[in-house]
Amino acid sequence: MRVLFTASGWPTHYMAMVPLAWALRTAGHDVRIAAQPSMHPAIVRSGMPAVAVGPDVDFAAVRRRTLPHERRETDRPGTAEELREAAERDDGGLFRAWNEATTAALDDTVAFARAFRPDLVVGDTMAPAALVAAHVLGAVGVRHLWGPDILGSPGGEKILDVLPGYWEQFERHGVRPSSGDPAHRTVSPCPPSLRLPAAPGLLPLRWVPYNGTGEVPGRLWGEPRRPRVCVTWGTSTTQVTGPGGPAVPDVLDALRGLDVEVVVAVTAAERAAIGTPPAGMRVLQDTPLHLALPGASLLVHQGGFMTALTAAYHGVPQLVVPQLPNQVSDAEVLERSGVARRVPAEEVTAGRLREAVEAVLSRPSYTDAAARVREEIVAQPSPREVARSLRDLVDAGG
């Protein structure tokens, strides 16, 4: 069958879909990835064929512009109803701004879909053109998550009714789903302990970490002689907050003097921003996180959920210092599961972080919870199994 993936302007959101895209391709299906031109290097590096649709939209710039309104409206969305109310108010045009950003590639995506004639269309939550194209062509449309998502939980469809411009993008192309969620299925890589209550139509997917391509660091071969603490601040977050993030100096200071091996995973921009790290700390530049984490005893990070899932896959306990509004609620999910300890950004000091690091490293409950969640992840259907389920869904007509 022919399969079209659509990706938003966040490379990390595309990376979450790569294992399923490869599972479909290696099963013999014809796969294309439609995204804005700036996404093409990430797509090509993953070994997939890219199709240019729409103009380039700087998603990080949109996030920086809307962040003050986002903090006020969605700092603690909690439930589908609370997020629906925030969307209905749309203070400062927050939701309308994101609708414009995520639909910039809509017309080109539908035009390519008409030419390609896919049987299955898969898109991340911030690439709604996938579902429009699916309904235009009568194909099966699938939403692919990268973390907890209220749209895939009970009552999530009510949010769509008040999202500015959401249904207009369907009507512009002459279709309107009869009711409820326009996705035939929602693929979720979250294990049960990290998942919101699921609406009907959820397809669980085993999280297989893919954070880009790179070399396995030779200096990380073998087991460390001391507990290894890995520090990362993500890539999407630093595009919004700036390289390094405001808490990174405190994190590095907190680790100074502890009997641990410290590995800091950074991009080139972050490497310049953090300057000279304390003695004894190893800095890995542009190394994918899934290659840096094996052997670690703790990951300190900003609360990105793909970062958290990668740590969970490796059975690594976490210390989360959330920087953005969605990361606050995601950090609470992680803390409730037992795999992580959370330090609110406004409470960050080197002393508070040192205390949290020592607590996670010394208490078996965190290691036990991380092992349990890893077992949950491994027990989920593999990408190959989900690819087979999607083929069966297409054969059954959706």
C-alpha positions as CSV (number, residue, x, y, z in Angstrom):
1,M,0.0,0.0,0.0
2,R,1.0,3.7,-0.3
3,V,1.6,5.5,2.9
4,L,2.0,9.2,3.4
5,F,3.4,10.6,6.6
6,T,3.1,14.4,7.4
7,A,5.4,16.1,9.9
8,S,5.1,19.5,11.6
9,G,8.0,21.9,11.8
10,W,9.5,20.3,14.9
11,P,12.2,17.7,13.9
12,T,11.7,15.8,17.1
13,H,8.0,15.2,16.3
14,Y,9.1,13.6,13.1
15,M,11.7,11.5,14.9
16,A,9.0,9.9,17.0
17,M,7.4,8.6,13.8
18,V,10.6,7.2,12.2
19,P,10.4,3.6,13.7
20,L,6.8,3.2,12.4
21,A,7.7,4.7,9.0
22,W,10.6,2.2,8.7
23,A,8.5,-0.7,9.8
24,L,6.0,0.1,7.0
25,R,8.8,0.6,4.4
26,T,10.6,-2.7,5.3
27,A,7.2,-4.5,5.1
28,G,7.2,-3.5,1.4
29,H,5.0,-0.4,1.5
30,D,5.6,2.7,-0.5
31,V,6.3,5.5,2.0
32,R,6.7,9.3,1.6
33,I,7.2,12.0,4.2
34,A,5.6,15.4,3.5
35,A,7.0,18.3,5.4
36,Q,8.2,21.9,5.0
37,P,11.6,22.3,3.3
38,S,13.6,23.0,6.5
39,M,12.6,19.5,7.7
40,H,14.2,17.7,4.8
41,P,17.7,17.3,6.2
42,A,16.3,15.4,9.2
43,I,14.1,13.3,7.0
44,V,16.8,12.4,4.5
45,R,19.2,11.5,7.4
46,S,16.6,9.1,8.6
47,G,16.7,7.3,5.2
48,M,13.3,8.4,4.1
49,P,12.1,10.2,0.9
50,A,11.0,13.8,1.6
51,V,8.3,15.8,-0.2
52,A,8.4,19.6,0.0
53,V,5.0,21.0,1.1
54,G,4.2,24.6,2.1
55,P,6.5,27.4,3.2
56,D,9.0,27.2,6.0
57,V,7.4,28.1,9.3
58,D,9.7,28.8,12.3
59,F,7.8,26.9,15.0
60,A,10.3,28.0,17.7
61,A,9.6,31.6,16.8
62,V,5.8,31.0,17.0
63,R,6.3,29.4,20.4
64,R,8.4,32.3,21.7
65,R,5.7,34.7,20.5
66,T,2.8,32.8,22.1
67,L,4.6,31.6,25.2
68,P,3.3,34.4,27.6
69,H,-0.3,33.6,26.6
70,E,0.4,29.9,26.8
71,R,1.8,30.2,30.4
72,R,-1.4,32.0,31.4
73,E,-3.9,29.7,29.6
74,T,-2.4,26.2,29.6
75,D,0.1,26.0,32.5
76,R,-2.0,23.3,34.1
77,P,-4.5,22.1,31.4
78,G,-5.2,19.0,33.5
79,T,-8.3,17.8,31.6
80,A,-9.8,18.0,28.1
81,E,-12.5,20.3,29.5
82,E,-10.0,22.8,30.9
83,L,-8.1,22.9,27.7
84,R,-11.4,23.3,25.7
85,E,-12.2,26.3,27.9
86,A,-8.8,27.8,27.2
87,A,-9.2,27.3,23.5
88,E,-12.6,28.9,23.6
89,R,-11.2,32.0,25.3
90,D,-8.1,32.0,23.0
91,D,-6.6,34.8,25.0
92,G,-4.0,36.7,22.9
93,G,-4.8,34.5,19.8
94,L,-2.7,31.6,21.1
95,F,-4.7,28.8,19.5
96,R,-5.3,30.8,16.3
97,A,-1.6,31.4,15.9
98,W,-0.8,27.7,16.2
99,N,-3.6,26.9,13.7
100,E,-2.1,29.2,11.2
101,A,1.4,27.7,11.7
102,T,0.3,24.1,11.5
103,T,-2.0,24.5,8.4
104,A,0.5,26.5,6.3
105,A,1.3,23.3,4.4
106,L,-2.3,22.2,4.1
107,D,-3.0,22.9,0.4
108,D,0.3,21.5,-0.8
109,T,-0.2,18.4,1.3
110,V,-3.7,17.8,-0.1
111,A,-2.4,18.4,-3.7
112,F,0.5,15.9,-3.3
113,A,-1.9,13.4,-1.7
114,R,-4.2,13.6,-4.7
115,A,-1.3,12.8,-6.9
116,F,0.2,10.0,-4.7
117,R,-3.2,8.5,-3.7
118,P,-2.1,7.0,-0.3
119,D,-4.1,4.3,1.3
120,L,-2.9,5.4,4.7
121,V,-2.0,8.9,6.0
122,V,-0.2,9.3,9.3
123,G,0.6,12.7,10.9
124,D,1.8,14.0,14.2
125,T,-0.7,16.0,16.3
126,M,0.7,19.3,15.0
127,A,0.4,18.2,11.4
128,P,-3.5,18.1,11.0
129,A,-3.1,18.2,7.2
130,A,-2.7,14.4,7.4
131,L,-6.3,14.0,8.6
132,V,-7.7,16.5,6.0
133,A,-5.9,14.7,3.2
134,A,-7.2,11.3,4.5
135,H,-10.8,12.5,4.4
136,V,-10.4,14.1,1.0
137,L,-9.2,10.9,-0.5
138,G,-11.2,8.4,1.6
139,A,-8.0,7.0,3.1
140,V,-7.4,5.9,6.6
141,G,-6.1,8.8,8.7
142,V,-4.0,8.2,11.8
143,R,-2.7,10.6,14.5
144,H,0.7,9.8,15.8
145,L,1.6,11.0,19.3
146,W,5.0,11.7,20.9
147,G,3.8,11.9,24.5
148,P,0.6,12.3,26.5
149,D,-2.0,14.0,24.4
150,I,-5.4,15.2,25.5
151,L,-6.8,15.0,22.0
152,G,-6.4,11.2,22.3
153,S,-8.2,11.1,25.7
154,P,-11.9,10.9,26.5
155,G,-13.6,14.2,25.7
156,G,-10.7,15.3,23.5
157,E,-13.0,15.7,20.5
158,K,-14.7,18.6,22.3
159,I,-11.5,20.6,22.0
160,L,-11.6,20.4,18.2
161,D,-15.0,22.0,18.1
162,V,-13.7,25.3,19.6
163,L,-10.1,25.3,18.2
164,P,-10.1,28.4,15.9
165,G,-10.0,27.3,12.3
166,Y,-9.8,23.6,12.9
167,W,-12.8,22.4,11.0
168,E,-12.5,25.2,8.4
169,Q,-9.4,23.4,7.0
170,F,-11.6,20.4,6.2
171,E,-14.4,22.4,4.8
172,R,-12.0,24.3,2.6
173,H,-11.3,21.0,0.8
174,G,-15.0,20.0,0.7
175,V,-15.1,17.5,3.5
176,R,-16.4,17.5,7.1
177,P,-16.1,14.4,9.3
178,S,-19.5,13.4,10.6
179,S,-18.6,13.9,14.2
180,G,-16.0,13.5,16.9
181,D,-12.3,12.8,16.3
182,P,-11.4,12.9,12.6
183,A,-8.6,10.3,13.2
184,H,-9.5,6.7,12.6
185,R,-6.8,5.7,15.1
186,T,-4.4,7.3,17.4
187,V,-0.9,5.7,17.8
188,S,0.6,6.3,21.2
189,P,4.2,5.4,22.2
190,C,3.4,6.0,25.9
191,P,3.4,2.9,28.1
192,P,0.4,2.5,30.5
193,S,2.1,4.2,33.4
194,L,2.8,7.4,31.4
195,R,-0.4,7.4,29.4
196,L,-3.5,9.6,29.9
197,P,-6.9,7.7,30.0
198,A,-7.4,6.6,26.4
199,A,-10.3,7.2,24.1
200,P,-11.5,4.4,21.8
201,G,-9.2,3.9,18.8
202,L,-5.9,4.0,20.6
203,L,-3.1,1.8,19.1
204,P,-0.3,1.3,21.6
205,L,3.2,1.4,20.1
206,R,6.5,0.3,21.6
207,W,8.8,3.3,22.0
208,V,11.9,2.6,20.0
209,P,14.3,5.5,20.6
210,Y,15.4,7.5,17.5
211,N,17.0,10.8,18.3
212,G,18.9,11.2,15.0
213,T,22.0,9.6,13.6
214,G,25.5,9.6,15.0
215,E,28.5,7.6,16.2
216,V,28.5,5.6,19.5
217,P,30.9,7.5,21.8
218,G,33.9,5.2,22.3
219,R,34.5,6.7,25.8
220,L,31.2,5.4,26.9
221,W,31.9,1.8,26.1
222,G,31.6,-0.5,29.0
223,E,30.2,-0.1,32.5
224,P,31.1,3.1,34.4
225,R,33.2,2.8,37.6
226,R,31.0,5.4,39.3
227,P,27.3,6.2,38.8
228,R,26.9,8.0,35.5
229,V,24.7,11.1,35.4
230,C,23.7,12.3,32.0
231,V,22.5,15.9,31.5
232,T,20.6,17.1,28.4
233,W,18.3,20.1,27.7
234,G,16.7,18.8,24.6
235,T,16.7,20.5,21.1
236,S,13.2,21.9,20.7
237,T,13.3,23.5,24.2
238,T,16.6,25.2,23.6
239,Q,15.3,26.6,20.3
240,V,12.6,28.4,22.4
241,T,14.5,29.3,25.6
242,G,18.0,29.7,24.2
243,P,21.0,27.4,24.2
244,G,21.7,25.8,27.6
245,G,18.6,27.0,29.3
246,P,18.5,29.0,32.5
247,A,18.9,26.1,34.9
248,V,21.9,24.4,33.2
249,P,24.6,26.4,35.2
250,D,22.9,25.4,38.4
251,V,22.7,21.7,37.3
252,L,26.4,21.6,36.5
253,D,27.2,23.3,39.7
254,A,25.1,20.9,41.7
255,L,27.0,17.9,40.2
256,R,30.4,19.4,41.1
257,G,32.1,17.4,43.8
258,L,29.7,14.5,43.8
259,D,31.1,11.0,43.4
260,V,29.6,10.5,40.0
261,E,30.6,10.5,36.4
262,V,29.0,13.4,34.5
263,V,28.2,13.3,30.8
264,V,26.6,16.4,29.2
265,A,24.9,15.9,25.8
266,V,24.7,19.1,23.9
267,T,24.3,20.6,20.5
268,A,27.0,22.8,19.0
269,A,25.1,26.0,20.0
270,E,24.7,24.7,23.6
271,R,28.4,23.8,23.7
272,A,29.4,27.4,23.1
273,A,26.8,28.7,25.6
274,I,27.9,26.6,28.6
275,G,31.5,27.5,28.2
276,T,34.2,25.5,30.0
277,P,32.5,22.7,32.0
278,P,33.7,21.8,35.5
279,A,36.7,19.5,35.6
280,G,35.9,15.8,35.1
281,M,32.7,16.4,33.1
282,R,32.5,14.8,29.7
283,V,30.8,16.8,26.9
284,L,29.3,15.0,24.0
285,Q,28.4,17.3,21.1
286,D,25.6,16.3,18.7
287,T,25.4,12.8,20.0
288,P,21.9,11.3,19.8
289,L,20.5,10.8,23.3
290,H,19.7,7.1,22.7
291,L,23.4,6.5,22.1
292,A,24.5,8.4,25.2
293,L,22.2,6.9,27.8
294,P,23.1,3.2,28.0
295,G,24.9,2.7,31.3
296,A,23.6,5.9,32.9
297,S,22.2,5.8,36.5
298,L,20.3,9.1,36.1
299,L,19.2,11.6,33.4
300,V,18.7,15.2,34.3
301,H,16.6,17.0,31.7
302,Q,14.1,19.7,30.8
303,G,11.0,17.7,30.7
304,G,10.7,16.9,27.0
305,F,8.6,13.8,26.7
306,M,10.6,12.2,24.0
307,T,13.6,12.7,26.2
308,A,11.7,11.1,29.1
309,L,10.6,8.1,26.9
310,T,14.1,7.5,25.8
311,A,15.3,7.4,29.4
312,A,12.4,5.1,30.3
313,Y,13.3,2.7,27.4
314,H,16.8,2.4,28.9
315,G,15.4,2.0,32.4
316,V,17.1,5.2,33.6
317,P,15.6,7.2,36.5
318,Q,15.1,10.9,35.9
319,L,15.4,14.3,37.5
320,V,13.1,16.8,35.6
321,V,13.4,20.6,35.7
322,P,10.5,21.6,33.4
323,Q,11.0,24.8,31.4
324,L,7.8,25.1,29.4
325,P,4.1,24.9,30.3
326,N,3.4,21.5,28.8
327,Q,6.5,20.2,30.5
328,V,5.1,21.1,33.9
329,S,2.1,18.7,33.4
330,D,4.3,16.1,31.7
331,A,6.8,16.2,34.6
332,E,3.9,15.5,37.0
333,V,3.0,12.4,35.0
334,L,6.6,11.2,35.2
335,E,6.7,11.9,39.0
336,R,3.5,10.1,39.7
337,S,4.8,7.0,37.9
338,G,7.8,6.9,40.2
339,V,10.5,7.1,37.5
340,A,11.3,10.8,38.2
341,R,11.7,13.5,40.7
342,R,10.6,17.0,39.8
343,V,12.1,20.3,40.7
344,P,10.0,23.3,39.6
345,A,12.0,25.8,37.6
346,E,11.2,28.6,40.1
347,E,12.7,26.6,42.9
348,V,16.0,25.8,41.2
349,T,19.2,26.3,43.1
350,A,22.4,24.3,43.1
351,G,21.7,23.0,46.6
352,R,18.1,21.9,45.8
353,L,19.3,20.1,42.7
354,R,22.2,18.4,44.5
355,E,19.7,17.1,47.1
356,A,17.4,15.8,44.4
357,V,20.3,14.1,42.5
358,E,21.5,12.4,45.7
359,A,17.9,11.3,46.5
360,V,17.3,9.7,43.1
361,L,20.7,7.9,43.1
362,S,20.3,6.6,46.7
363,R,16.7,5.4,46.7
364,P,16.0,2.0,45.1
365,S,12.3,3.0,44.5
366,Y,13.4,5.1,41.5
367,T,15.4,2.3,39.9
368,D,12.6,-0.1,40.6
369,A,10.0,2.1,39.0
370,A,12.3,2.8,36.0
371,A,12.7,-1.0,35.5
372,R,9.0,-1.5,35.7
373,V,8.2,1.2,33.1
374,R,10.9,-0.3,30.8
375,E,9.1,-3.6,31.1
376,E,5.8,-1.9,30.1
377,I,7.5,-0.3,27.1
378,V,9.0,-3.6,25.9
379,A,5.6,-5.3,26.3
380,Q,3.9,-2.9,23.9
381,P,3.3,-3.9,20.2
382,S,6.5,-3.4,18.1
383,P,6.5,-1.0,15.1
384,R,6.2,-4.1,12.9
385,E,3.1,-5.3,14.7
386,V,1.5,-1.8,14.5
387,A,2.3,-1.6,10.8
388,R,0.5,-4.9,10.4
389,S,-2.5,-3.6,12.3
390,L,-2.6,-0.5,10.2
391,R,-2.5,-2.7,7.0
392,D,-5.4,-4.7,8.4
393,L,-7.3,-1.5,9.1
394,V,-6.8,-0.3,5.6
395,D,-8.0,-3.7,4.2
396,A,-11.1,-3.5,6.4
397,G,-11.9,0.0,5.0
398,G,-11.0,1.9,8.2
